Amino acid sequence: MNKKALLLGNQYNSLEIAEQLMEQGYDLYADGETALYLNQNMIPTSAFWNKGLFQFDFVVQS
């Protein structure tokens, strides 16, 4: 199972971090606007938010 990272906060500061996490094999989750802006094959949080408790291996909040 892949590691999961959640990106929260300022999307403009997250691009470099997102690229690093993808290189390390993380599946990236973010709000819809950030996922669209960064276009990093992220999973929008709206796709899973109401489906139960999720655990992340890494959380980025800026």
Secondary structure, DSSP 8 states (H G I E B T S, - for coil): --EEEEEES-GGGSHHHHHHHHHTTEEEEE-HHHHHHH-SS-EEGGGTGGG-----SEEEE-
